[in-house]
Each structure stands twice: as structure tokens, then as C-alpha cells.
Amino acid sequence: MRFFISLLFFFSWGLWAGQVTVTKSSEPQVDVWHLKQQLHQQHLWREAMRQQQNLFWISQLPLGCLLLPRPINYFQCGQSYYRPYQYQGQQIYIQVDPPKEEKIQINK
């Protein structure tokens, strides 16, 4: 009887171990932390847009705008800054505050 109980306990241990993900070494590796940060940034952006009542948006950028590559692309058009946004299958540009300068930390 003890053998049966210990055998049952041994095989049920895997139920408490949690989820295990196995990938092939030939598959591209996913940086989960980076993906989580991207999703968090998108969530913050959606919340900011939801809270703004008077959005100023345009369907085309004026000539001479500069692309500011950040984790999210911004465009500088004179003193105004715009961010691309998909709305009903079309790309529009929403006027935003100037993007903050991001400092890159290098781990040594």
C-alpha cells in the first residue's frame, strides 16, 4: 500500500511543477522582458490617448518632418511632434508632447 501511495505521489508531482516551455535551438529566441516592456509601453500609450479629450490629429505629415527613432517612432515637424497611430485601417498622426530623451545604460 505504501508503494502505491508513493508511486501516486511521484507521478502527481508534475502537476504542481507548473508550465514548462521547450524550444528548439534553431528557433529564434524571444526576449520576454523586451516584449513585456513593449506591451507595457503600448498600454501606457492607449491609456494616455483614452484620457485626452481634445486630440489634434492629421492624416498626412507636412513636408520636411524629421523621424525620431525611439522605441516608438515620432516625427518632428517644426515645433510640433507627431506619433503615427492606426485608426480604422488608416494611418493618422496625433500631436503629442516632445518625447523624453531616453538614457541608455550599459552594463559592464
N, CA, C and O atoms as a GROMACS GRO file, in nm:
protein
  432
    1MET      N    1   0.081  -0.119   0.000
    1MET     CA    2   0.000   0.000   0.000
    1MET      C    3   0.087   0.126   0.000
    1MET      O    4   0.056   0.223  -0.070
    2ARG      N    5   0.195   0.124   0.079
    2ARG     CA    6   0.285   0.240   0.081
    2ARG      C    7   0.349   0.261  -0.056
    2ARG      O    8   0.368   0.375  -0.100
    3PHE      N    9   0.381   0.155  -0.121
    3PHE     CA   10   0.440   0.165  -0.254
    3PHE      C   11   0.344   0.233  -0.350
    3PHE      O   12   0.385   0.319  -0.429
    4PHE      N   13   0.217   0.198  -0.346
    4PHE     CA   14   0.116   0.256  -0.433
    4PHE      C   15   0.100   0.405  -0.404
    4PHE      O   16   0.089   0.485  -0.497
    5ILE      N   17   0.098   0.443  -0.278
    5ILE     CA   18   0.083   0.584  -0.241
    5ILE      C   19   0.206   0.663  -0.284
    5ILE      O   20   0.193   0.774  -0.337
    6SER      N   21   0.324   0.608  -0.262
    6SER     CA   22   0.445   0.680  -0.304
    6SER      C   23   0.452   0.688  -0.456
    6SER      O   24   0.500   0.789  -0.508
    7LEU      N   25   0.408   0.588  -0.527
    7LEU     CA   26   0.405   0.590  -0.673
    7LEU      C   27   0.305   0.695  -0.722
    7LEU      O   28   0.334   0.768  -0.816
    8LEU      N   29   0.191   0.702  -0.659
    8LEU     CA   30   0.090   0.802  -0.694
    8LEU      C   31   0.144   0.943  -0.667
    8LEU      O   32   0.125   1.032  -0.749
    9PHE      N   33   0.211   0.962  -0.555
    9PHE     CA   34   0.271   1.091  -0.522
    9PHE      C   35   0.378   1.129  -0.624
    9PHE      O   36   0.386   1.245  -0.665
   10PHE      N   37   0.459   1.034  -0.664
   10PHE     CA   38   0.566   1.060  -0.760
   10PHE      C   39   0.510   1.107  -0.894
   10PHE      O   40   0.562   1.203  -0.952
   11PHE      N   41   0.406   1.042  -0.945
   11PHE     CA   42   0.351   1.079  -1.075
   11PHE      C   43   0.266   1.206  -1.069
   11PHE      O   44   0.250   1.273  -1.170
   12SER      N   45   0.212   1.239  -0.953
   12SER     CA   46   0.132   1.362  -0.942
   12SER      C   47   0.221   1.484  -0.916
   12SER      O   48   0.172   1.596  -0.919
   13TRP      N   49   0.349   1.465  -0.891
   13TRP     CA   50   0.439   1.578  -0.864
   13TRP      C   51   0.446   1.672  -0.984
   13TRP      O   52   0.459   1.793  -0.966
   14GLY      N   53   0.438   1.618  -1.104
   14GLY     CA   54   0.442   1.701  -1.223
   14GLY      C   55   0.325   1.798  -1.234
   14GLY      O   56   0.336   1.899  -1.303
   15LEU      N   57   0.216   1.769  -1.169
   15LEU     CA   58   0.101   1.859  -1.172
   15LEU      C   59   0.129   1.989  -1.097
   15LEU      O   60   0.069   2.091  -1.129
   16TRP      N   61   0.217   1.987  -1.001
   16TRP     CA   62   0.248   2.105  -0.922
   16TRP      C   63   0.371   2.179  -0.974
   16TRP      O   64   0.404   2.286  -0.923
   17ALA      N   65   0.438   2.125  -1.072
   17ALA     CA   66   0.563   2.184  -1.119
   17ALA      C   67   0.540   2.311  -1.199
   17ALA      O   68   0.632   2.393  -1.208
   18GLY      N   69   0.423   2.331  -1.258
   18GLY     CA   70   0.398   2.449  -1.338
   18GLY      C   71   0.423   2.422  -1.485
   18GLY      O   72   0.452   2.309  -1.525
   19GLN      N   73   0.411   2.527  -1.566
   19GLN     CA   74   0.425   2.513  -1.709
   19GLN      C   75   0.571   2.515  -1.750
   19GLN      O   76   0.649   2.597  -1.700
   20VAL      N   77   0.608   2.425  -1.838
   20VAL     CA   78   0.744   2.417  -1.890
   20VAL      C   79   0.736   2.436  -2.041
   20VAL      O   80   0.658   2.369  -2.108
   21THR      N   81   0.817   2.529  -2.094
   21THR     CA   82   0.821   2.555  -2.237
   21THR      C   83   0.953   2.507  -2.293
   21THR      O   84   1.060   2.542  -2.242
   22VAL      N   85   0.945   2.426  -2.398
   22VAL     CA   86   1.065   2.373  -2.462
   22VAL      C   87   1.070   2.426  -2.604
   22VAL      O   88   0.972   2.415  -2.677
   23THR      N   89   1.184   2.485  -2.644
   23THR     CA   90   1.200   2.534  -2.780
   23THR      C   91   1.323   2.471  -2.842
   23THR      O   92   1.416   2.430  -2.772
   24LYS      N   93   1.322   2.463  -2.973
   24LYS     CA   94   1.438   2.411  -3.045
   24LYS      C   95   1.544   2.520  -3.051
   24LYS      O   96   1.512   2.639  -3.050
   25SER      N   97   1.668   2.480  -3.058
   25SER     CA   98   1.775   2.580  -3.065
   25SER      C   99   1.776   2.650  -3.199
   25SER      O  100   1.834   2.758  -3.210
   26SER      N  101   1.714   2.593  -3.301
   26SER     CA  102   1.710   2.655  -3.432
   26SER      C  103   1.602   2.762  -3.440
   26SER      O  104   1.604   2.843  -3.533
   27GLU      N  105   1.507   2.764  -3.346
   27GLU     CA  106   1.402   2.865  -3.347
   27GLU      C  107   1.458   2.996  -3.292
   27GLU      O  108   1.544   2.996  -3.203
   28PRO      N  109   1.408   3.110  -3.345
   28PRO     CA  110   1.456   3.238  -3.291
   28PRO      C  111   1.415   3.254  -3.145
   28PRO      O  112   1.304   3.219  -3.106
   29GLN      N  113   1.506   3.306  -3.066
   29GLN     CA  114   1.480   3.324  -2.923
   29GLN      C  115   1.399   3.451  -2.902
   29GLN      O  116   1.424   3.552  -2.967
   30VAL      N  117   1.303   3.446  -2.814
   30VAL     CA  118   1.218   3.560  -2.782
   30VAL      C  119   1.266   3.622  -2.653
   30VAL      O  120   1.281   3.553  -2.551
   31ASP      N  121   1.291   3.751  -2.658
   31ASP     CA  122   1.330   3.823  -2.537
   31ASP      C  123   1.201   3.864  -2.465
   31ASP      O  124   1.140   3.965  -2.498
   32VAL      N  125   1.161   3.785  -2.368
   32VAL     CA  126   1.034   3.805  -2.299
   32VAL      C  127   1.032   3.939  -2.227
   32VAL      O  128   0.929   4.006  -2.225
   33TRP      N  129   1.142   3.977  -2.169
   33TRP     CA  130   1.148   4.105  -2.096
   33TRP      C  131   1.124   4.221  -2.191
   33TRP      O  132   1.049   4.314  -2.158
   34HIS      N  133   1.187   4.218  -2.308
   34HIS     CA  134   1.169   4.324  -2.407
   34HIS      C  135   1.024   4.327  -2.456
   34HIS      O  136   0.965   4.434  -2.470
   35LEU      N  137   0.967   4.211  -2.481
   35LEU     CA  138   0.828   4.203  -2.524
   35LEU      C  139   0.734   4.259  -2.418
   35LEU      O  140   0.639   4.330  -2.450
   36LYS      N  141   0.761   4.227  -2.292
   36LYS     CA  142   0.679   4.279  -2.183
   36LYS      C  143   0.688   4.431  -2.175
   36LYS      O  144   0.588   4.498  -2.151
   37GLN      N  145   0.808   4.485  -2.194
   37GLN     CA  146   0.824   4.631  -2.192
   37GLN      C  147   0.748   4.696  -2.307
   37GLN      O  148   0.686   4.801  -2.289
   38GLN      N  149   0.754   4.635  -2.426
   38GLN     CA  150   0.680   4.689  -2.541
   38GLN      C  151   0.531   4.690  -2.514
   38GLN      O  152   0.463   4.790  -2.542
   39LEU      N  153   0.479   4.582  -2.461
   39LEU     CA  154   0.336   4.575  -2.432
   39LEU      C  155   0.296   4.678  -2.326
   39LEU      O  156   0.188   4.736  -2.332
   40HIS      N  157   0.385   4.698  -2.229
   40HIS     CA  158   0.358   4.798  -2.125
   40HIS      C  159   0.355   4.938  -2.185
   40HIS      O  160   0.268   5.018  -2.151
   41GLN      N  161   0.449   4.969  -2.276
   41GLN     CA  162   0.452   5.100  -2.342
   41GLN      C  163   0.325   5.121  -2.424
   41GLN      O  164   0.267   5.230  -2.423
   42GLN      N  165   0.281   5.018  -2.496
   42GLN     CA  166   0.159   5.030  -2.574
   42GLN      C  167   0.039   5.054  -2.484
   42GLN      O  168  -0.049   5.133  -2.516
   43HIS      N  169   0.036   4.985  -2.370
   43HIS     CA  170  -0.074   5.005  -2.276
   43HIS      C  171  -0.075   5.148  -2.223
   43HIS      O  172  -0.180   5.212  -2.214
   44LEU      N  173   0.043   5.200  -2.187
   44LEU     CA  174   0.051   5.337  -2.137
   44LEU      C  175   0.005   5.437  -2.244
   44LEU      O  176  -0.064   5.534  -2.213
   45TRP      N  177   0.044   5.412  -2.369
   45TRP     CA  178   0.004   5.500  -2.479
   45TRP      C  179  -0.149   5.498  -2.496
   45TRP      O  180  -0.210   5.603  -2.512
   46ARG      N  181  -0.209   5.380  -2.494
   46ARG     CA  182  -0.354   5.370  -2.510
   46ARG      C  183  -0.427   5.441  -2.396
   46ARG      O  184  -0.528   5.508  -2.417
   47GLU      N  185  -0.375   5.426  -2.275
   47GLU     CA  186  -0.436   5.493  -2.161
   47GLU      C  187  -0.425   5.644  -2.174
   47GLU      O  188  -0.519   5.716  -2.142
   48ALA      N  189  -0.310   5.694  -2.220
   48ALA     CA  190  -0.292   5.838  -2.237
   48ALA      C  191  -0.388   5.891  -2.344
   48ALA      O  192  -0.446   5.998  -2.327
   49MET      N  193  -0.406   5.816  -2.452
   49MET     CA  194  -0.497   5.859  -2.558
   49MET      C  195  -0.643   5.855  -2.510
   49MET      O  196  -0.723   5.940  -2.548
   50ARG      N  197  -0.675   5.758  -2.428
   50ARG     CA  198  -0.812   5.746  -2.377
   50ARG      C  199  -0.845   5.863  -2.286
   50ARG      O  200  -0.959   5.909  -2.282
   51GLN      N  201  -0.746   5.912  -2.212
   51GLN     CA  202  -0.770   6.019  -2.116
   51GLN      C  203  -0.771   6.158  -2.178
   51GLN      O  204  -0.824   6.252  -2.120
   52GLN      N  205  -0.712   6.172  -2.296
   52GLN     CA  206  -0.709   6.303  -2.360
   52GLN      C  207  -0.844   6.330  -2.423
   52GLN      O  208  -0.900   6.243  -2.490
   53GLN      N  209  -0.897   6.448  -2.403
   53GLN     CA  210  -1.028   6.480  -2.457
   53GLN      C  211  -1.018   6.551  -2.592
   53GLN      O  212  -1.100   6.525  -2.680
   54ASN      N  213  -0.923   6.638  -2.609
   54ASN     CA  214  -0.911   6.715  -2.733
   54ASN      C  215  -0.784   6.674  -2.806
   54ASN      O  216  -0.677   6.731  -2.785
   55LEU      N  217  -0.796   6.575  -2.890
   55LEU     CA  218  -0.682   6.530  -2.967
   55LEU      C  219  -0.673   6.611  -3.097
   55LEU      O  220  -0.774   6.639  -3.161
   56PHE      N  221  -0.552   6.647  -3.132
   56PHE     CA  222  -0.529   6.710  -3.262
   56PHE      C  223  -0.458   6.608  -3.347
   56PHE      O  224  -0.349   6.561  -3.312
   57TRP      N  225  -0.519   6.573  -3.460
   57TRP     CA  226  -0.458   6.472  -3.546
   57TRP      C  227  -0.468   6.517  -3.691
   57TRP      O  228  -0.554   6.597  -3.728
   58ILE      N  229  -0.377   6.464  -3.771
   58ILE     CA  230  -0.375   6.493  -3.914
   58ILE      C  231  -0.360   6.361  -3.990
   58ILE      O  232  -0.312   6.262  -3.934
   59SER      N  233  -0.402   6.361  -4.116
   59SER     CA  234  -0.394   6.238  -4.195
   59SER      C  235  -0.263   6.228  -4.272
   59SER      O  236  -0.222   6.118  -4.312
   60GLN      N  237  -0.195   6.341  -4.295
   60GLN     CA  238  -0.066   6.341  -4.362
   60GLN      C  239   0.026   6.438  -4.292
   60GLN      O  240  -0.016   6.544  -4.245
   61LEU      N  241   0.154   6.400  -4.285
   61LEU     CA  242   0.253   6.489  -4.223
   61LEU      C  243   0.291   6.600  -4.320
   61LEU      O  244   0.293   6.577  -4.441
   62PRO      N  245   0.323   6.718  -4.270
   62PRO     CA  246   0.375   6.824  -4.358
   62PRO      C  247   0.512   6.785  -4.413
   62PRO      O  248   0.579   6.696  -4.359
   63LEU      N  249   0.553   6.850  -4.520
   63LEU     CA  250   0.685   6.823  -4.577
   63LEU      C  251   0.794   6.867  -4.480
   63LEU      O  252   0.778   6.964  -4.406
   64GLY      N  253   0.905   6.795  -4.482
   64GLY     CA  254   1.021   6.832  -4.402
   64GLY      C  255   1.019   6.782  -4.258
   64GLY      O  256   1.097   6.831  -4.176
   65CYS      N  257   0.935   6.689  -4.226
   65CYS     CA  258   0.933   6.635  -4.090
   65CYS      C  259   1.049   6.539  -4.071
   65CYS      O  260   1.086   6.466  -4.163
   66LEU      N  261   1.105   6.539  -3.952
   66LEU     CA  262   1.217   6.450  -3.920
   66LEU      C  263   1.168   6.332  -3.838
   66LEU      O  264   1.088   6.348  -3.745
   67LEU      N  265   1.217   6.213  -3.872
   67LEU     CA  266   1.184   6.093  -3.796
   67LEU      C  267   1.276   6.085  -3.675
   67LEU      O  268   1.398   6.094  -3.689
   68LEU      N  269   1.218   6.068  -3.557
   68LEU     CA  270   1.294   6.049  -3.434
   68LEU      C  271   1.276   5.903  -3.391
   68LEU      O  272   1.176   5.869  -3.329
   69PRO      N  273   1.373   5.818  -3.425
   69PRO     CA  274   1.356   5.676  -3.388
   69PRO      C  275   1.376   5.656  -3.239
   69PRO      O  276   1.483   5.683  -3.185
   70ARG      N  277   1.277   5.610  -3.176
   70ARG     CA  278   1.277   5.573  -3.035
   70ARG      C  279   1.219   5.432  -3.031
   70ARG      O  280   1.199   5.372  -3.136
   71PRO      N  281   1.191   5.379  -2.914
   71PRO     CA  282   1.116   5.253  -2.916
   71PRO      C  283   0.986   5.268  -2.995
   71PRO      O  284   0.939   5.173  -3.057
   72ILE      N  285   0.928   5.388  -2.991
   72ILE     CA  286   0.812   5.420  -3.074
   72ILE      C  287   0.852   5.540  -3.159
   72ILE      O  288   0.904   5.638  -3.107
   73ASN      N  289   0.829   5.532  -3.290
   73ASN     CA  290   0.870   5.640  -3.379
   73ASN      C  291   0.789   5.767  -3.356
   73ASN      O  292   0.667   5.762  -3.337
   74TYR      N  293   0.858   5.880  -3.357
   74TYR     CA  294   0.796   6.012  -3.350
   74TYR      C  295   0.843   6.091  -3.470
   74TYR      O  296   0.948   6.062  -3.527
   75PHE      N  297   0.765   6.192  -3.509
   75PHE     CA  298   0.804   6.281  -3.616
   75PHE      C  299   0.806   6.422  -3.562
   75PHE      O  300   0.712   6.465  -3.494
   76GLN      N  301   0.914   6.496  -3.592
   76GLN     CA  302   0.923   6.635  -3.551
   76GLN      C  303   0.899   6.720  -3.674
   76GLN      O  304   0.971   6.711  -3.773
   77CYS      N  305   0.795   6.803  -3.667
   77CYS     CA  306   0.759   6.894  -3.776
   77CYS      C  307   0.763   7.035  -3.719
   77CYS      O  308   0.665   7.083  -3.662
   78GLY      N  309   0.877   7.101  -3.734
   78GLY     CA  310   0.895   7.232  -3.674
   78GLY      C  311   0.898   7.218  -3.523
   78GLY      O  312   0.981   7.145  -3.469
   79GLN      N  313   0.808   7.287  -3.454
   79GLN     CA  314   0.799   7.277  -3.308
   79GLN      C  315   0.698   7.173  -3.262
   79GLN      O  316   0.680   7.154  -3.141
   80SER      N  317   0.630   7.107  -3.355
   80SER     CA  318   0.528   7.007  -3.322
   80SER      C  319   0.584   6.867  -3.336
   80SER      O  320   0.672   6.841  -3.418
   81TYR      N  321   0.532   6.776  -3.256
   81TYR     CA  322   0.572   6.636  -3.259
   81TYR      C  323   0.447   6.552  -3.284
   81TYR      O  324   0.340   6.577  -3.228
   82TYR      N  325   0.462   6.451  -3.368
   82TYR     CA  326   0.352   6.364  -3.403
   82TYR      C  327   0.393   6.218  -3.385
   82TYR      O  328   0.510   6.182  -3.398
   83ARG      N  329   0.293   6.138  -3.355
   83ARG     CA  330   0.316   5.995  -3.342
   83ARG      C  331   0.218   5.923  -3.434
   83ARG      O  332   0.099   5.955  -3.434
   84PRO      N  333   0.266   5.824  -3.513
   84PRO     CA  334   0.173   5.751  -3.600
   84PRO      C  335   0.081   5.661  -3.518
   84PRO      O  336   0.120   5.608  -3.414
   85TYR      N  337  -0.040   5.645  -3.568
   85TYR     CA  338  -0.139   5.565  -3.498
   85TYR      C  339  -0.235   5.506  -3.602
   85TYR      O  340  -0.276   5.575  -3.695
   86GLN      N  341  -0.269   5.382  -3.586
   86GLN     CA  342  -0.364   5.317  -3.676
   86GLN      C  343  -0.506   5.339  -3.626
   86GLN      O  344  -0.537   5.310  -3.510
   87TYR      N  345  -0.592   5.391  -3.713
   87TYR     CA  346  -0.731   5.413  -3.676
   87TYR      C  347  -0.819   5.369  -3.792
   87TYR      O  348  -0.811   5.426  -3.901
   88GLN      N  349  -0.900   5.270  -3.770
   88GLN     CA  350  -0.992   5.215  -3.870
   88GLN      C  351  -0.920   5.181  -4.000
   88GLN      O  352  -0.969   5.211  -4.109
   89GLY      N  353  -0.805   5.119  -3.988
   89GLY     CA  354  -0.729   5.074  -4.104
   89GLY      C  355  -0.650   5.182  -4.176
   89GLY      O  356  -0.588   5.154  -4.278
   90GLN      N  357  -0.651   5.303  -4.126
   90GLN     CA  358  -0.575   5.412  -4.187
   90GLN      C  359  -0.474   5.465  -4.087
   90GLN      O  360  -0.496   5.462  -3.966
   91GLN      N  361  -0.363   5.514  -4.140
   91GLN     CA  362  -0.261   5.571  -4.052
   91GLN      C  363  -0.288   5.720  -4.037
   91GLN      O  364  -0.299   5.793  -4.135
   92ILE      N  365  -0.298   5.764  -3.911
   92ILE     CA  366  -0.312   5.906  -3.881
   92ILE      C  367  -0.196   5.944  -3.790
   92ILE      O  368  -0.125   5.857  -3.739
   93TYR      N  369  -0.178   6.072  -3.770
   93TYR     CA  370  -0.069   6.122  -3.686
   93TYR      C  371  -0.130   6.210  -3.578
   93TYR      O  372  -0.204   6.304  -3.608
   94ILE      N  373  -0.100   6.179  -3.454
   94ILE     CA  374  -0.155   6.251  -3.340
   94ILE      C  375  -0.047   6.339  -3.281
   94ILE      O  376   0.066   6.296  -3.258
   95GLN      N  377  -0.083   6.465  -3.258
   95GLN     CA  378   0.013   6.559  -3.199
   95GLN      C  379   0.034   6.522  -3.053
   95GLN      O  380  -0.062   6.503  -2.978
   96VAL      N  381   0.160   6.513  -3.013
   96VAL     CA  382   0.196   6.473  -2.877
   96VAL      C  383   0.299   6.570  -2.821
   96VAL      O  384   0.354   6.654  -2.893
   97ASP      N  385   0.324   6.556  -2.693
   97ASP     CA  386   0.431   6.633  -2.630
   97ASP      C  387   0.565   6.582  -2.682
   97ASP      O  388   0.573   6.468  -2.729
   98PRO      N  389   0.670   6.664  -2.675
   98PRO     CA  390   0.802   6.615  -2.720
   98PRO      C  391   0.841   6.489  -2.646
   98PRO      O  392   0.822   6.480  -2.524
   99PRO      N  393   0.897   6.390  -2.716
   99PRO     CA  394   0.936   6.266  -2.648
   99PRO      C  395   1.051   6.292  -2.552
   99PRO      O  396   1.137   6.376  -2.576
  100LYS      N  397   1.051   6.218  -2.444
  100LYS     CA  398   1.158   6.231  -2.345
  100LYS      C  399   1.284   6.165  -2.398
  100LYS      O  400   1.277   6.064  -2.468
  101GLU      N  401   1.396   6.221  -2.365
  101GLU     CA  402   1.523   6.160  -2.402
  101GLU      C  403   1.545   6.038  -2.316
  101GLU      O  404   1.536   6.045  -2.193
  102GLU      N  405   1.572   5.926  -2.379
  102GLU     CA  406   1.596   5.803  -2.305
  102GLU      C  407   1.746   5.781  -2.290
  102GLU      O  408   1.821   5.788  -2.387
  103LYS      N  409   1.787   5.757  -2.169
  103LYS     CA  410   1.928   5.730  -2.143
  103LYS      C  411   1.951   5.581  -2.150
  103LYS      O  412   1.878   5.502  -2.090
  104ILE      N  413   2.052   5.543  -2.224
  104ILE     CA  414   2.085   5.402  -2.240
  104ILE      C  415   2.190   5.366  -2.137
  104ILE      O  416   2.296   5.427  -2.130
  105GLN      N  417   2.159   5.264  -2.058
  105GLN     CA  418   2.251   5.219  -1.955
  105GLN      C  419   2.326   5.098  -2.007
  105GLN      O  420   2.266   5.001  -2.053
  106ILE      N  421   2.457   5.105  -2.001
  106ILE     CA  422   2.542   4.994  -2.048
  106ILE      C  423   2.593   4.919  -1.927
  106ILE      O  424   2.657   4.976  -1.839
  107ASN      N  425   2.564   4.790  -1.924
  107ASN     CA  426   2.612   4.706  -1.815
  107ASN      C  427   2.753   4.657  -1.848
  107ASN      O  428   2.777   4.605  -1.957
  108LYS      N  429   2.843   4.674  -1.756
  108LYS     CA  430   2.981   4.630  -1.778
  108LYS      C  431   3.009   4.509  -1.697
  108LYS      O  432   3.120   4.456  -1.702
   0.00000   0.00000   0.00000
